Amino acid sequence: MDDDAEAPFIDPESDYPCCWFCPALRLPRTGFLVADRPSRDWPFDAADGFRYTADARTPVCVHPGRVGLAVQLTARTYADPPLPGPEEEDLRGRPRRWWRAGFRAVPARRYPGAP
């Protein structure tokens, strides 16, 4: 008996341009979610090649255009904290200046025979 519910969503022999580790190649449509792009919200697990949601460990496909499906998950936009300005105080209470950034000059190496 042929059960279409357990067949992979995309046949590996088809012409779909999906990734070789896409959950659509190994799972039925009900077995994975579709996200708009890769994100820290669904990290990659190198053990089996899937991206998973953090809460329920549901496999996630991150290329909806390649599998022809609508997006179900949208990645949050992460912003790195701003760098301190040049006039902000350092940990000792003094204003930060470029010459106090903690960088030291390294003396040049002298090689035998160099001028």
Backbone bond lengths (Angstrom), bond angles and torsions (degrees), N, CA, C in turn:
res aa  C-N    CA-C-N  psi(-1)  N-CA   C-N-CA  omega(-1)  CA-C   N-CA-C  phi
1 M - - - 1.438 - - 1.530 108.24 -
2 D 1.326 116.96 134.75 1.451 122.98 -177.82 1.515 109.79 -98.00
3 D 1.323 117.80 118.74 1.454 122.06 -177.77 1.525 109.06 -107.55
4 D 1.354 117.28 106.56 1.453 121.51 -178.52 1.524 112.57 -70.34
5 A 1.317 118.65 -21.46 1.464 121.34 -179.02 1.526 111.63 -68.19
6 E 1.317 118.29 -26.78 1.463 121.57 -178.70 1.520 112.51 -100.24
7 A 1.327 118.69 -2.75 1.460 121.33 178.50 1.534 109.50 -74.67
8 P 1.338 118.86 150.97 1.464 119.73 175.68 1.528 110.75 -59.09
9 F 1.329 116.45 148.34 1.461 120.70 -179.39 1.517 111.26 -61.58
10 I 1.332 116.74 -40.92 1.464 121.37 178.42 1.521 108.40 -116.57
11 D 1.299 115.64 130.80 1.459 121.68 177.33 1.534 108.48 -70.42
12 P 1.317 118.88 126.93 1.469 120.69 -179.39 1.526 113.59 -58.49
13 E 1.315 116.97 -21.98 1.466 120.62 -179.97 1.528 112.53 -86.93
14 S 1.338 118.40 -1.78 1.461 121.37 -177.44 1.529 110.81 -77.94
15 D 1.313 116.38 176.19 1.459 122.03 -178.65 1.529 113.31 -94.72
16 Y 1.333 118.15 13.31 1.458 120.01 178.57 1.526 109.58 -64.94
17 P 1.339 118.05 137.07 1.472 120.63 -178.25 1.522 113.34 -86.58
18 C 1.327 118.30 36.99 1.463 119.78 -177.77 1.527 110.59 -79.99
19 C 1.320 114.88 163.51 1.464 121.71 -178.70 1.529 110.55 -66.82
20 W 1.309 117.24 154.53 1.471 120.42 -178.10 1.519 112.33 -70.19
21 F 1.335 118.24 -18.27 1.471 121.33 179.15 1.522 112.12 -106.94
22 C 1.322 118.40 13.47 1.462 122.34 -177.83 1.531 110.69 -64.01
23 P 1.339 117.90 137.73 1.467 119.29 177.63 1.526 112.69 -64.18
24 A 1.328 117.76 -20.20 1.467 120.43 178.31 1.524 112.08 -66.04
25 L 1.332 117.43 -23.58 1.459 121.00 178.18 1.522 113.02 -81.60
26 R 1.337 116.81 -18.97 1.462 119.93 -175.78 1.520 114.66 -117.63
27 L 1.334 117.46 -18.28 1.465 120.59 -174.92 1.522 111.28 -121.38
28 P 1.341 117.22 154.73 1.470 119.44 172.36 1.535 109.74 -69.53
29 R 1.319 117.61 166.82 1.463 121.62 -177.03 1.530 112.51 -58.23
30 T 1.277 119.17 -31.59 1.461 121.47 179.84 1.528 112.60 -78.14
31 G 1.317 118.79 -4.36 1.456 121.96 -175.55 1.511 115.22 -96.17
32 F 1.352 119.09 -1.96 1.466 120.33 -179.14 1.519 110.27 -148.50
33 L 1.332 114.72 160.61 1.458 122.43 176.35 1.519 109.17 -106.94
34 V 1.334 116.63 164.89 1.463 121.61 179.71 1.523 108.47 -120.38
35 A 1.345 116.07 126.96 1.462 121.73 -179.77 1.517 109.98 -111.86
36 D 1.330 115.65 162.70 1.450 119.95 -178.19 1.528 113.47 -75.81
37 R 1.332 117.44 -26.46 1.467 121.38 -179.33 1.516 109.15 -168.79
38 P 1.337 118.57 167.12 1.462 120.30 173.86 1.524 110.19 -63.20
39 S 1.325 115.51 148.77 1.458 120.09 -177.42 1.522 109.44 -158.73
40 R 1.346 115.17 162.79 1.459 120.05 172.84 1.519 110.85 -69.57
41 D 1.327 117.26 -15.45 1.463 120.86 178.89 1.527 112.01 -69.11
42 W 1.311 117.92 -26.33 1.471 122.14 175.87 1.530 107.81 -134.38
43 P 1.345 115.51 84.92 1.463 120.98 -175.57 1.525 113.47 -70.47
44 F 1.314 114.65 155.12 1.457 123.43 179.53 1.522 109.81 -79.44
45 D 1.318 116.57 135.06 1.461 122.07 176.77 1.523 107.58 -110.00
46 A 1.317 116.98 109.42 1.461 121.46 -175.92 1.524 112.45 -68.47
47 A 1.317 118.61 -17.03 1.460 121.39 -178.84 1.519 111.84 -63.85
48 D 1.328 117.99 -39.74 1.460 119.50 -179.54 1.533 113.75 -127.31
49 G 1.333 118.21 -2.84 1.455 120.87 174.39 1.516 115.40 87.24
50 F 1.310 119.54 9.81 1.461 122.11 179.30 1.520 110.13 -103.64
51 R 1.322 115.49 156.58 1.457 122.63 164.16 1.511 105.75 -96.02
52 Y 1.328 116.62 142.38 1.459 120.50 -177.48 1.522 110.70 -126.59
53 T 1.329 116.06 150.39 1.455 120.04 169.12 1.524 107.27 -70.28
54 A 1.311 116.69 148.40 1.458 120.44 -175.73 1.520 112.66 -72.42
55 D 1.322 117.62 -31.55 1.459 119.31 -174.33 1.523 113.48 -82.12
56 A 1.325 118.99 -49.30 1.462 120.85 -174.12 1.523 113.96 -112.85
57 R 1.354 117.56 1.81 1.469 122.15 -177.03 1.518 111.91 53.18
58 T 1.325 115.82 46.91 1.462 121.68 174.14 1.523 107.89 -89.00
59 P 1.336 119.44 131.62 1.466 120.38 178.87 1.531 111.23 -60.03
60 V 1.329 115.10 146.33 1.465 121.64 -176.63 1.523 109.72 -129.97
61 C 1.337 115.92 130.82 1.465 122.56 170.68 1.524 106.75 -94.63
62 V 1.337 118.41 133.17 1.460 120.98 -175.45 1.529 112.97 -109.99
63 H 1.309 118.36 13.66 1.466 122.05 177.78 1.528 109.66 -129.01
64 P 1.351 117.45 78.24 1.460 119.45 -176.35 1.525 113.47 -62.40
65 G 1.312 118.46 -30.92 1.456 121.31 179.31 1.513 113.03 -68.27
66 R 1.306 117.20 -29.69 1.465 120.73 -178.76 1.526 112.90 -76.95
67 V 1.319 116.44 -27.50 1.459 119.25 -179.63 1.526 112.13 -104.00
68 G 1.337 117.43 -5.63 1.454 121.60 176.78 1.517 114.06 72.28
69 L 1.333 117.65 37.23 1.458 121.46 -179.53 1.527 110.67 -122.93
70 A 1.325 115.57 158.57 1.459 121.05 176.72 1.530 109.97 -78.96
71 V 1.313 115.92 152.66 1.460 122.41 -179.43 1.527 110.08 -74.91
72 Q 1.333 115.86 133.64 1.464 121.94 176.29 1.519 111.79 -108.05
73 L 1.321 117.99 -30.89 1.465 123.87 -178.75 1.523 109.35 -117.91
74 T 1.321 116.68 138.52 1.456 121.99 176.94 1.519 108.37 -118.00
75 A 1.317 116.10 129.58 1.463 120.98 -178.04 1.515 110.78 -73.86
76 R 1.332 115.01 142.36 1.461 120.23 174.81 1.524 109.43 -74.21
77 T 1.292 116.50 153.94 1.458 121.40 175.80 1.518 108.11 -92.26
78 Y 1.313 115.01 120.11 1.461 120.51 179.60 1.518 108.72 -97.78
79 A 1.293 116.47 136.13 1.466 121.42 177.62 1.521 108.37 -120.45
80 D 1.314 114.94 130.76 1.459 119.52 176.06 1.522 108.71 -73.74
81 P 1.326 118.19 148.13 1.466 119.60 179.16 1.526 109.84 -63.13
82 P 1.340 117.38 146.77 1.475 119.46 -178.92 1.526 110.91 -67.40
83 L 1.305 115.00 150.27 1.462 120.49 176.64 1.519 109.16 -73.32
84 P 1.331 118.04 148.94 1.468 119.45 179.64 1.526 110.09 -66.19
85 G 1.316 115.54 143.38 1.458 121.28 178.87 1.510 111.46 -73.93
86 P 1.323 117.72 168.23 1.471 120.04 -177.29 1.521 113.16 -68.80
87 E 1.318 118.29 -22.19 1.458 120.40 -178.30 1.523 113.30 -98.62
88 E 1.324 118.41 -0.81 1.462 119.87 177.13 1.517 109.57 -72.15
89 E 1.300 116.10 152.05 1.455 120.11 -176.63 1.525 110.96 -80.82
90 D 1.339 115.64 146.30 1.453 119.47 174.85 1.524 109.29 -83.06
91 L 1.297 118.21 -172.47 1.456 122.23 -175.68 1.529 112.91 -65.93
92 R 1.312 118.92 -22.76 1.465 121.88 -179.67 1.522 112.17 -89.39
93 G 1.335 118.56 2.12 1.453 121.17 177.81 1.516 114.39 88.64
94 R 1.337 117.18 5.59 1.459 119.82 179.25 1.521 109.60 -99.56
95 P 1.321 117.59 151.70 1.471 119.22 177.09 1.524 110.27 -63.28
96 R 1.323 116.08 143.67 1.469 120.47 178.19 1.516 109.12 -82.26
97 R 1.279 114.89 137.03 1.456 120.48 175.71 1.520 107.07 -130.90
98 W 1.306 115.41 158.59 1.457 118.74 -175.54 1.513 112.28 -61.99
99 W 1.349 118.12 -31.21 1.457 119.08 -179.66 1.513 112.68 -81.13
100 R 1.337 117.18 -5.03 1.460 120.99 175.63 1.522 111.72 -111.19
101 A 1.281 116.91 24.51 1.457 120.06 -175.62 1.523 112.73 -77.43
102 G 1.311 118.20 -3.19 1.449 120.08 178.74 1.522 113.46 97.69
103 F 1.318 117.46 3.50 1.455 120.56 179.51 1.526 108.71 -90.18
104 R 1.312 115.83 136.63 1.458 120.64 177.12 1.514 108.23 -116.43
105 A 1.282 114.76 146.28 1.454 119.35 176.31 1.524 108.40 -75.24
106 V 1.298 116.19 138.24 1.451 121.70 178.61 1.523 107.29 -102.54
107 P 1.327 117.90 126.80 1.467 118.26 -179.66 1.521 110.60 -64.08
108 A 1.310 114.43 145.62 1.463 120.23 -179.43 1.526 109.61 -70.16
109 R 1.318 115.10 147.42 1.471 119.91 177.05 1.512 109.50 -82.61
110 R 1.270 113.87 140.99 1.466 119.60 175.30 1.526 108.17 -102.43
111 Y 1.309 115.30 124.19 1.443 120.46 178.59 1.514 109.17 -100.79
112 P 1.333 116.71 146.00 1.479 118.78 178.43 1.520 109.96 -57.53
113 G 1.295 115.70 129.36 1.464 121.35 177.38 1.508 112.63 87.42
114 A 1.346 118.48 -0.95 1.460 119.64 178.21 1.512 109.42 -81.66
115 P 1.326 118.44 146.91 1.472 120.30 -178.99 1.503 112.11 -70.43
